Amino acid sequence: MTNKAALEGGPDDLPVRIVPIASPGEDLKVPHRGGYEHFKPTSRQQDGPQERLTVYEWWERTEIAE
């Protein structure tokens, strides 16, 4: 079974809000519009379509260097 996370916060136009995660508990870096949206895990959970998901909260954006 693939671990998944629910993303909360960040840009309104982020295309997906449920994403696969490699290792539960580690920060996520999601590519978006020429940069990365960074999310940190919280202690909260929410119901997903098939399983309980850990909620990850947006905390910053970084730009991709050209």
C-alpha positions as CSV (number, residue, x, y, z in Angstrom):
1,M,0.0,0.0,0.0
2,T,1.3,3.5,-0.9
3,N,1.3,6.1,1.9
4,K,-0.5,9.3,1.0
5,A,-0.8,12.7,2.5
6,A,-3.5,15.4,2.4
7,L,-2.0,18.9,1.6
8,E,-3.5,21.9,3.4
9,G,-2.7,25.5,2.6
10,G,-0.4,26.9,-0.1
11,P,-1.6,28.2,-3.5
12,D,-5.2,27.9,-4.4
13,D,-4.3,26.5,-7.9
14,L,-2.2,23.6,-6.6
15,P,-3.5,20.8,-8.9
16,V,-3.6,18.0,-6.4
17,R,-4.3,17.8,-2.7
18,I,-3.7,14.1,-2.0
19,V,-0.1,13.0,-2.9
20,P,2.0,9.9,-2.4
21,I,4.7,10.2,0.2
22,A,8.0,8.2,0.3
23,S,8.5,8.3,4.1
24,P,5.8,9.3,6.6
25,G,6.9,12.1,8.8
26,E,9.3,13.8,6.4
27,D,8.7,17.2,4.9
28,L,7.3,17.3,1.3
29,K,8.5,19.4,-1.6
30,V,5.9,19.7,-4.4
31,P,7.0,21.3,-7.7
32,H,4.6,24.1,-8.8
33,R,4.8,27.1,-11.2
34,G,8.6,27.3,-11.4
35,G,9.3,26.6,-7.7
36,Y,8.5,24.3,-4.9
37,E,5.8,24.4,-2.3
38,H,7.0,23.0,1.0
39,F,4.7,21.1,3.4
40,K,5.4,19.8,7.0
41,P,3.6,16.9,8.6
42,T,1.1,17.6,11.4
43,S,-0.4,15.4,14.0
44,R,-3.8,15.7,12.4
45,Q,-5.4,13.0,10.2
46,Q,-8.4,13.1,7.8
47,D,-10.4,10.6,5.9
48,G,-9.3,10.0,2.3
49,P,-11.1,8.2,-0.4
50,Q,-9.6,4.8,0.7
51,E,-7.6,5.4,3.9
52,R,-6.8,7.8,6.7
53,L,-4.3,10.4,5.6
54,T,-1.8,12.5,7.5
55,V,-2.4,16.2,7.0
56,Y,0.7,18.1,5.8
57,E,0.6,21.9,6.2
58,W,2.1,24.4,3.8
59,W,4.9,26.5,5.3
60,E,7.0,28.1,2.5
61,R,7.7,28.4,-1.2
62,T,11.1,28.4,-2.8
63,E,12.0,29.3,-6.4
64,I,13.9,27.0,-8.8
65,A,17.3,28.6,-9.7
66,E,17.8,29.1,-13.4
